[in-house]
Amino acid sequence: MESENDVQAGGTWIVIAAFGAWSANVPSGMIGVIASLDGVRDDVLSRSKWLVPAVEYRQLLKSDRQFVIDPAKHHRVADSVEFGIGAHVVLSSRELSERYPTKGSMPAELVEQLYALREEEIRWLASLLEVTATHLLDLDWGARAKVADLLFTRCSAQARYALLNDAHHFVRSSAVLADRALANRTNSPDSTEDRREEIAEVLKSAGFRMEYDPGAIPGEGHVLIQIESGEVVDEPDEAIARLAREWSDLTDEAEKNET
């Protein structure tokens, strides 16, 4: 007998797709969508409201395997969540846009949902320490342009390259402008200090701070401290390590300019 938590490809159960990687802070009122399989029963609907990463949903559709909801990994959605787009919709700006490839073909009510969805995606990405090229895969051109405009400094090198070489001219233009602005800020002493402060704030929000020993050899006097424990972190996550290195490099460069 199938359990309530099983989602079976082929027509019986439904899943709910969520943008990108799931987040423990997904609000119950976010733009949710029912990604229903053919033949879904109405009685199943009320007991299968789970947030599942969109990538997992796509993999499910491409296979005939049984998909099992993991309560420790997925999130049950409150009954109050509104699902009004249709019987089979998705939750990523790219997938929604690709359903209506020609200009003007998307219904007006979905255009509003698309704009709101882009904003939701940008808010989610802004909460991350680093935006990677993988994160861009679920975004339509409008959302990618927003990333280039608002989060370019938060992007990894691969993500910046992807934006600068994007297939859509508007995304490329936004990325080029952001890249030039970043280069100008990097060459300005005042902007260097601004960037150091920006990095410090991001690290602080993640529970870290940088300390500098002015008597040490340049490049070896910067340490990453975990705020809660006060201990030095020797092997931080890649995103934290990248920010720490950037802070260290900017600090060294500032000292060289002062001497």
NUNUBA-676923 format. One record per residue: x, z, y of N, C-alpha, C, O in turn. Coordinates in steps of 0.1 Angstrom, whole numbers, always signed. Example, Ala and Ser with C-alpha at 12.3 -4.5 7.8 and 13.67 -1.06 7.14 Angstrom:
// NUNUBA-676923
      nx      nz      ny     cax     caz     cay      cx      cz      cy      ox      oz      oy
    +132     +78     -57    +123     +78     -45    +132     +78     -33    +142     +85     -33
    +128     +71     -22    +137     +71     -11    +129     +79      +0    +134     +80     +11
// end
This chain:
// NUNUBA-676923
      nx      nz      ny     cax     caz     cay      cx      cz      cy      ox      oz      oy
      +8      +0     -12      +0      +0      +0      +9      +0     +12     +19      +7     +13
      +5      -8     +22     +13      -9     +34     +11      +4     +42      +0      +9     +44
     +22      +8     +48     +21     +20     +57     +17     +16     +71     +19      +4     +74
     +13     +26     +78      +9     +23     +92     +21     +18    +101     +19     +11    +110
     +33     +22     +97     +44     +18    +105     +51      +5    +101     +61      +2    +106
     +45      -2     +91     +51     -14     +87     +46     -26     +95     +34     -26     +98
     +54     -35     +99     +50     -47    +106     +55     -59     +97     +66     -61     +95
     +45     -66     +92     +48     -76     +82     +47     -90     +88     +36     -94     +93
     +57     -98     +87     +57    -112     +91     +47    -119     +83     +46    -117     +71
     +40    -129     +89     +31    -137     +81     +17    -135     +85      +8    -143     +80
     +13    -126     +93      -1    -126     +97      -9    -113     +97     -20    -113    +102
      -3    -102     +93     -11     -90     +92      -9     -80    +103     -18     -75    +109
      +4     -78    +106      +7     -67    +116     +12     -73    +129     +15     -84    +130
     +12     -64    +139     +16     -68    +152     +28     -60    +156     +31     -49    +151
     +36     -66    +165     +47     -58    +172     +45     -59    +187     +38     -68    +191
     +50     -50    +194     +50     -51    +209     +65     -53    +213     +73     -45    +210
     +67     -64    +220     +81     -67    +224     +84     -61    +238     +76     -62    +247
     +96     -56    +239    +100     -50    +252    +113     -58    +256    +120     -63    +248
    +114     -59    +269    +126     -66    +275    +139     -61    +270    +141     -49    +271
    +148     -69    +265    +161     -66    +262    +162     -54    +253    +154     -52    +244
    +173     -46    +255    +175     -34    +246    +165     -23    +251    +162     -22    +262
    +160     -16    +241    +149      -6    +245    +156      +5    +253    +168      +8    +251
    +148     +12    +261    +152     +23    +269    +143     +35    +266    +131     +33    +265
    +149     +47    +266    +142     +59    +263    +132     +62    +275    +123     +70    +274
    +135     +55    +286    +127     +58    +298    +117     +47    +301    +112     +46    +313
    +113     +39    +292    +103     +29    +294     +90     +35    +298     +84     +43    +290
     +85     +32    +310     +72     +38    +314     +60     +32    +306     +60     +21    +303
     +50     +41    +304     +39     +36    +296     +31     +25    +303     +24     +18    +296
     +33     +24    +316     +25     +14    +323     +33      +2    +326     +28      -7    +334
     +45      +0    +320     +53     -12    +323     +45     -24    +318     +35     -23    +311
     +50     -36    +322     +43     -48    +318     +45     -50    +303     +55     -56    +298
     +36     -44    +295     +37     -46    +280     +30     -58    +276     +22     -63    +283
     +33     -63    +264     +26     -74    +259     +24     -72    +244     +33     -67    +237
     +13     -77    +239     +11     -77    +225     +16     -90    +219     +12    -101    +223
     +26     -89    +211     +31    -101    +204     +25    -101    +191     +31     -97    +181
     +13    -106    +190      +5    -106    +177      +9    -117    +168     +11    -128    +172
      +9    -114    +155     +10    -125    +145      -3    -130    +141     -13    -123    +144
      -4    -142    +135     -17    -148    +132     -24    -139    +122     -19    -133    +113
     -37    -137    +125     -46    -130    +116     -45    -115    +118     -50    -108    +109
     -41    -110    +129     -40     -96    +131     -54     -90    +131     -64     -96    +137
     -56     -79    +125     -69     -72    +125     -70     -63    +137     -61     -56    +141
     -82     -62    +142     -85     -54    +154     -82     -39    +151     -78     -32    +159
     -85     -35    +138     -83     -21    +135     -68     -17    +135     -65      -5    +136
     -60     -27    +132     -45     -25    +132     -40     -23    +146     -30     -15    +149
     -47     -30    +156     -42     -30    +170     -40     -16    +175     -30     -13    +181
     -49      -7    +173     -49      +6    +179     -38     +15    +173     -34     +25    +179
     -33     +12    +161     -23     +20    +155      -9     +14    +154      -1     +19    +146
      -7      +3    +161      +6      -4    +160     +12      -7    +173     +19     -17    +175
     +10      +2    +183     +15      +0    +196     +29      +6    +198     +30     +18    +201
     +38      -3    +195     +52      +2    +196     +60      -7    +204     +58     -19    +205
     +70      -2    +211     +79     -10    +219     +91     -14    +210     +98      -5    +204
     +93     -27    +209    +104     -32    +200    +112     -42    +208    +106     -50    +216
    +125     -41    +208    +133     -51    +215    +129     -65    +212    +126     -69    +201
    +129     -73    +223    +124     -87    +222    +133     -95    +212    +128    -103    +204
    +146     -91    +211    +155     -98    +202    +151     -96    +188    +152    -105    +179
    +146     -84    +185    +142     -80    +171    +129     -88    +168    +127     -92    +156
    +121     -89    +178    +108     -96    +175    +111    -111    +172    +105    -117    +163
    +120    -117    +180    +123    -131    +177    +129    -133    +163    +127    -143    +156
    +138    -123    +159    +144    -124    +146    +133    -123    +135    +134    -129    +125
    +123    -114    +138    +112    -112    +129    +105    -125    +126    +101    -129    +115
    +102    -132    +137     +94    -145    +136    +102    -156    +128     +96    -165    +123
    +115    -155    +128    +123    -165    +122    +126    -161    +107    +133    -169    +100
    +120    -150    +102    +123    -146     +89    +110    -143     +82     +99    -143     +88
    +111    -140     +69     +99    -136     +61    +101    -122     +56     +94    -118     +47
    +110    -115     +62    +112    -101     +58    +102     -91     +63     +95     -95     +73
    +101     -80     +58     +93     -70     +63    +100     -62     +73    +111     -58     +72
     +93     -60     +84     +99     -52     +96     +93     -38     +96     +81     -37     +97
    +102     -28     +95     +97     -14     +95    +100      -8    +108    +112      -8    +113
     +90      -2    +114     +92      +6    +127    +100     +18    +124     +97     +26    +114
    +110     +21    +132    +118     +33    +131    +114     +42    +143    +118     +39    +154
    +107     +53    +141    +103     +62    +152    +115     +67    +160    +114     +70    +172
    +127     +68    +153    +139     +73    +160    +145     +62    +169    +153     +65    +178
    +141     +50    +167    +146     +39    +175    +137     +32    +184    +140     +27    +195
    +124     +31    +179    +114     +24    +187    +105     +35    +194    +105     +46    +191
     +97     +30    +203     +89     +39    +211     +74     +36    +210     +70     +24    +212
     +66     +46    +207     +52     +44    +206     +46     +42    +220     +50     +49    +229
     +37     +33    +222     +31     +30    +235     +18     +38    +237     +10     +38    +228
     +17     +43    +249      +4     +51    +252      -8     +42    +251      -7     +30    +254
     -19     +47    +247     -31     +39    +246     -36     +33    +259     -44     +24    +259
     -31     +39    +270     -36     +34    +283     -29     +22    +288     -33     +16    +298
     -19     +17    +280     -12      +5    +284     -21      -7    +284     -29      -9    +275
     -21     -15    +295     -30     -26    +296     -23     -39    +290     -12     -42    +294
     -30     -46    +281     -25     -58    +275     -36     -69    +278     -45     -70    +271
     -34     -76    +289     -44     -86    +292     -40    -100    +293     -48    -109    +297
     -27    -103    +289     -23    -117    +291     -29    -126    +281     -33    -137    +284
     -29    -122    +268     -34    -131    +258     -31    -126    +244     -26    -114    +243
     -35    -133    +234     -33    -129    +221     -19    -130    +216     -15    -123    +206
     -11    -138    +222      +3    -140    +217     +12    -142    +229     +13    -154    +234
     +18    -132    +235     +26    -133    +247     +39    -125    +244     +40    -119    +234
     +48    -127    +253     +61    -121    +252     +65    -113    +264     +59    -114    +274
     +76    -105    +263     +80     -97    +274     +94    -100    +278    +103     -91    +276
     +96    -111    +284    +109    -114    +290    +106    -126    +300     +98    -134    +296
    +112    -126    +311    +109    -136    +321    +112    -150    +315    +105    -160    +318
    +123    -151    +308    +127    -164    +302    +116    -169    +293    +112    -181    +294
    +111    -161    +284    +101    -165    +274     +88    -168    +281     +81    -178    +277
     +84    -161    +290     +72    -164    +297     +73    -177    +305     +64    -185    +305
     +84    -179    +312     +86    -191    +320     +86    -203    +311     +81    -214    +314
     +93    -202    +299     +94    -213    +290     +81    -218    +284     +80    -229    +279
     +71    -209    +285     +57    -213    +280     +51    -223    +290     +42    -230    +286
     +56    -223    +302     +50    -232    +312     +61    -239    +319     +65    -236    +331
     +68    -249    +313     +80    -255    +318     +78    -264    +330     +88    -266    +338
     +66    -269    +333     +64    -278    +345     +59    -270    +356     +51    -260    +355
     +64    -274    +368     +60    -267    +380     +44    -267    +382     +39    -278    +382
     +38    -256    +385     +24    -256    +387     +16    -254    +375      +3    -253    +376
     +22    -254    +363     +14    -253    +351     +11    -239    +347      +1    -236    +339
     +18    -229    +353     +15    -215    +349      +3    -210    +357      +2    -212    +369
      -7    -204    +350     -19    -198    +357     -14    -188    +368      -4    -181    +367
     -22    -188    +379     -19    -179    +390     -17    -165    +386      -8    -158    +391
     -25    -160    +377     -24    -146    +373     -11    -143    +366      -6    -132    +367
      -6    -153    +359      +6    -151    +352     +18    -152    +361     +29    -146    +359
     +17    -160    +372     +27    -161    +382     +30    -147    +388     +42    -143    +389
     +19    -140    +391     +21    -126    +396     +27    -117    +386     +36    -109    +389
     +24    -119    +373     +30    -111    +362     +45    -114    +361     +53    -105    +358
     +48    -127    +363     +62    -131    +362     +70    -125    +372     +81    -120    +370
     +65    -125    +385     +73    -119    +396     +75    -104    +393     +86     -98    +395
     +64     -97    +388     +65     -83    +385     +75     -80    +374     +82     -71    +374
     +75     -89    +364     +84     -88    +353     +98     -90    +357    +107     -82    +352
    +101     -99    +366    +115    -101    +371    +119     -88    +377    +130     -83    +375
    +111     -82    +385    +114     -69    +392    +117     -58    +382    +126     -50    +384
    +109     -58    +372    +111     -48    +361    +124     -50    +354    +131     -40    +351
    +128     -62    +352    +140     -65    +345    +152     -61    +354    +162     -55    +349
    +151     -64    +367    +162     -61    +376    +164     -46    +377    +175     -41    +378
    +152     -39    +378    +153     -24    +378    +160     -18    +366    +168      -9    +367
    +157     -24    +355    +163     -20    +342    +178     -23    +342    +186     -14    +338
    +182     -35    +346    +196     -38    +346    +204     -30    +357    +215     -26    +354
    +197     -27    +368    +204     -19    +378    +207      -5    +373    +215      +2    +379
    +200      +0    +363    +202     +13    +357    +214     +14    +348    +219     +24    +344
    +219      +2    +344    +231      +1    +335    +244      +2    +343    +245      -2    +355
    +254      +6    +336    +267      +6    +342    +273      -8    +343    +281     -11    +352
    +269     -17    +334    +274     -30    +334    +264     -40    +329    +257     -38    +319
    +263     -51    +336    +254     -62    +332    +263     -72    +325    +272     -78    +330
    +260     -75    +312    +268     -84    +304    +261     -98    +303    +250    -100    +307
    +269    -107    +298    +263    -121    +296    +251    -121    +286    +242    -129    +288
    +252    -112    +277    +241    -111    +267    +228    -107    +274    +217    -111    +271
    +229     -98    +284    +217     -94    +292    +210    -106    +299    +198    -106    +301
    +218    -116    +303    +213    -127    +310    +204    -136    +301    +196    -144    +306
    +206    -135    +288    +199    -144    +279    +184    -143    +280    +177    -153    +277
    +178    -131    +283    +164    -129    +283    +158    -132    +297    +146    -129    +299
    +166    -136    +307    +161    -138    +320    +159    -153    +323    +166    -161    +319
    +148    -155    +331    +146    -169    +336    +154    -171    +348    +161    -162    +353
    +154    -183    +354    +163    -186    +365    +160    -177    +377    +170    -173    +384
    +148    -173    +379    +145    -165    +391    +151    -151    +389    +156    -145    +399
    +150    -145    +377    +156    -132    +375    +172    -133    +375    +178    -124    +380
    +177    -144    +370    +192    -145    +370    +197    -147    +384    +207    -141    +388
    +189    -154    +393    +193    -155    +407    +193    -141    +414    +201    -138    +422
    +183    -132    +410    +183    -119    +415    +195    -111    +411    +200    -103    +418
    +199    -113    +398    +211    -106    +393    +223    -110    +402    +231    -102    +406
    +224    -123    +404    +236    -128    +412    +236    -123    +426    +246    -119    +431
    +224    -122    +432    +223    -117    +445    +224    -102    +447    +230     -97    +456
    +219     -94    +437    +218     -80    +439    +228     -72    +430    +232     -61    +434
    +232     -78    +419    +240     -70    +409    +253     -77    +405    +258     -74    +395
    +258     -86    +413    +269     -94    +410    +281     -85    +407    +289     -87    +398
    +283     -75    +415    +295     -65    +414    +293     -57    +401    +303     -51    +396
    +281     -56    +396    +279     -48    +384    +281     -56    +371    +281     -51    +360
    +283     -69    +373    +284     -79    +362    +298     -78    +356    +308     -77    +363
    +298     -80    +343    +311     -82    +336    +317     -96    +340    +310    -104    +346
    +330     -98    +336    +336    -110    +340    +329    -122    +333    +327    -133    +339
    +324    -120    +321    +317    -131    +314    +304    -134    +320    +300    -145    +321
    +297    -123    +325    +284    -125    +331    +286    -132    +345    +278    -141    +348
    +296    -129    +352    +299    -136    +365    +301    -150    +362    +296    -159    +369
    +310    -153    +352    +313    -167    +349    +300    -175    +345    +298    -186    +349
    +291    -168    +337    +279    -175    +333    +270    -178    +345    +264    -188    +346
    +269    -168    +355    +261    -171    +367    +267    -182    +375    +260    -190    +381
    +280    -182    +377    +287    -192    +385    +285    -206    +379    +287    -216    +386
    +283    -207    +366    +282    -219    +359    +268    -221    +353    +266    -229    +344
    +258    -215    +359    +244    -215    +354    +239    -229    +355    +243    -237    +364
    +230    -233    +346    +224    -246    +346    +214    -248    +358    +212    -259    +362
    +209    -237    +364    +200    -239    +376    +208    -238    +389    +216    -228    +391
    +206    -247    +398    +214    -248    +410    +212    -236    +419    +221    -231    +426
    +200    -230    +419    +197    -219    +427    +205    -206    +423    +210    -198    +431
    +206    -205    +410    +214    -194    +404    +228    -195    +408    +235    -186    +412
    +234    -208    +406    +248    -210    +409    +250    -208    +424    +260    -201    +427
    +241    -212    +433    +243    -210    +447    +244    -195    +450    +252    -191    +458
    +235    -187    +444    +234    -173    +447    +247    -166    +442    +253    -158    +448
    +252    -171    +430    +264    -165    +425    +276    -169    +433    +285    -160    +435
    +277    -181    +438    +288    -185    +446    +289    -177    +459    +299    -172    +463
    +277    -175    +465    +277    -167    +477    +281    -152    +475    +288    -146    +482
    +276    -147    +463    +280    -133    +460    +295    -132    +457    +301    -122    +460
    +300    -142    +450    +314    -142    +446    +323    -143    +459    +333    -136    +460
    +319    -151    +469    +327    -152    +481    +326    -139    +489    +336    -135    +494
    +314    -133    +489    +313    -120    +496    +321    -110    +490    +327    -101    +497
    +322    -110    +477    +330    -100    +469    +345    -102    +473    +352     -92    +474
    +349    -115    +473    +363    -118    +476    +366    -113    +490    +377    -108    +493
    +357    -115    +500    +360    -111    +513    +361     -96    +515    +369     -90    +522
    +352     -89    +507    +352     -74    +507    +365     -69    +501    +371     -59    +506
    +370     -76    +490    +382     -71    +483    +394     -72    +492    +403     -64    +491
    +394     -82    +501    +405     -84    +510    +405     -76    +523    +414     -76    +531
    +394     -68    +525    +393     -60    +536    +396     -45    +533    +390     -40    +523
    +404     -39    +541    +407     -24    +538    +395     -16    +538    +393      -7    +530
    +386     -18    +548    +374     -10    +549    +365     -12    +536    +359      -3    +531
    +364     -25    +532    +356     -28    +521    +362     -22    +508    +354     -19    +499
    +375     -21    +507    +381     -15    +496    +377      -1    +494    +374      +4    +483
    +377      +6    +505    +372     +20    +505    +357     +21    +501    +353     +30    +494
    +349     +12    +506    +335     +12    +503    +333      +9    +488    +325     +16    +482
    +341      +1    +482    +340      -2    +468    +344     +10    +460    +338     +13    +450
    +355     +17    +464    +359     +29    +457    +348     +39    +457    +346     +46    +447
    +341     +41    +468    +330     +50    +469    +319     +46    +461    +312     +54    +454
    +316     +33    +460    +305     +28    +452    +308     +31    +437    +299     +35    +430
    +321     +28    +433    +324     +31    +419    +323     +46    +416    +318     +50    +406
    +327     +54    +426    +327     +69    +424    +312     +73    +422    +310     +82    +414
    +303     +67    +429    +289     +71    +428    +283     +67    +414    +276     +74    +408
    +287     +55    +410    +283     +50    +396    +288     +59    +385    +281     +63    +376
    +301     +63    +386    +307     +72    +377    +300     +85    +377    +298     +91    +366
    +298     +90    +389    +291    +103    +390    +278    +103    +383    +274    +113    +377
    +270     +92    +385    +257     +92    +379    +258     +92    +364    +248     +95    +357
    +269     +87    +358    +271     +87    +344    +278    +100    +339    +280    +102    +327
    +281    +109    +348    +287    +122    +344    +302    +122    +345    +308    +131    +338
    +308    +113    +353    +323    +113    +354    +328    +113    +368    +320    +111    +377
    +340    +116    +370    +347    +115    +383    +361    +111    +381    +367    +114    +370
    +367    +105    +391    +381    +102    +391    +389    +112    +399    +385    +116    +409
    +401    +115    +394    +410    +124    +401    +423    +117    +402    +427    +109    +393
    +430    +120    +413    +443    +113    +416    +454    +123    +419    +452    +132    +427
    +465    +121    +413    +477    +130    +415    +486    +122    +424    +493    +113    +419
    +487    +125    +437    +496    +117    +446    +510    +118    +443    +518    +109    +447
    +515    +127    +435    +529    +128    +431    +533    +120    +419    +544    +120    +415
    +523    +114    +412    +526    +107    +400    +530     +92    +403    +528     +88    +414
    +535     +86    +393    +539     +72    +395    +526     +64    +397    +516     +66    +390
    +526     +54    +406    +514     +46    +409    +509     +40    +396    +517     +34    +388
    +496     +41    +394    +490     +35    +382    +490     +45    +370    +483     +43    +360
    +497     +56    +371    +497     +66    +361    +491     +80    +365    +490     +89    +357
    +487     +80    +378    +483     +93    +383    +468     +95    +384    +463    +104    +390
    +460     +85    +378    +446     +86    +379    +440     +90    +365    +444     +84    +355
    +431     +99    +366    +425    +104    +353    +410    +104    +355    +405    +107    +365
    +403    +102    +344    +389    +102    +343    +385    +116    +338    +389    +120    +327
    +376    +123    +345    +372    +136    +342    +357    +136    +338    +349    +130    +346
    +354    +143    +328    +339    +145    +325    +335    +157    +333    +340    +168    +332
    +325    +155    +342    +321    +165    +351    +317    +178    +345    +320    +189    +349
    +308    +177    +334    +303    +188    +328    +313    +197    +322    +312    +210    +323
    +323    +191    +315    +333    +199    +307    +346    +201    +315    +353    +210    +313
    +348    +192    +325    +360    +193    +333    +372    +188    +325    +384    +189    +330
    +370    +181    +314    +381    +176    +305    +384    +162    +308    +375    +154    +312
    +397    +158    +306    +401    +144    +307    +395    +136    +296    +395    +140    +285
    +390    +124    +300    +385    +115    +290    +395    +104    +287    +397     +96    +296
    +400    +104    +275    +411     +94    +272    +406     +81    +267    +412     +70    +270
    +394     +81    +260    +389     +68    +255    +374     +67    +258    +365     +69    +250
    +371     +64    +271    +357     +62    +275    +352     +49    +270    +359     +40    +265
    +338     +47    +271    +332     +35    +268    +338     +23    +277    +344     +26    +287
    +337     +11    +272    +343      +0    +279    +339      -2    +293    +347      -4    +302
    +326      +0    +296    +321      -1    +309    +326      +9    +318    +330      +6    +330
    +327     +22    +314    +333     +33    +321    +348     +30    +324    +353     +32    +335
    +355     +26    +313    +369     +23    +314    +372     +12    +325    +381     +13    +332
    +363      +2    +325    +365      -9    +335    +364      -4    +349    +372      -8    +357
    +354      +4    +351    +352     +10    +365    +363     +19    +368    +368     +19    +380
    +368     +27    +359    +379     +36    +361    +392     +28    +365    +399     +32    +374
    +394     +17    +358    +406      +9    +361    +405      +3    +374    +415      +2    +382
    +393      -2    +378    +391      -8    +391    +394      +2    +402    +400      -1    +412
    +388     +14    +400    +391     +25    +410    +406     +28    +411    +411     +29    +423
    +412     +28    +400    +427     +31    +400    +434     +20    +407    +443     +22    +415
    +431      +7    +404    +438      -4    +411    +435      -4    +426    +445      -7    +433
    +423      -2    +430    +420      -1    +444    +428     +10    +451    +432      +8    +462
    +429     +21    +444    +436     +32    +450    +451     +29    +452    +457     +32    +462
    +457     +23    +441    +471     +19    +442    +473      +9    +453    +483     +10    +461
    +464      -1    +455    +466     -11    +465    +464      -5    +479    +472      -9    +488
    +455      +5    +480    +454     +11    +493    +466     +19    +497    +470     +19    +509
    +473     +25    +488    +485     +33    +490    +496     +23    +494    +504     +26    +503
    +497     +12    +487    +507      +2    +490    +506      -3    +505    +516      -5    +512
    +494      -5    +509    +491     -10    +522    +495      +0    +533    +497      -4    +544
    +494     +13    +529    +497     +23    +539    +512     +26    +541    +516     +31    +551
    +520     +21    +531    +534     +24    +532    +541     +12    +538    +554     +12    +539
// end
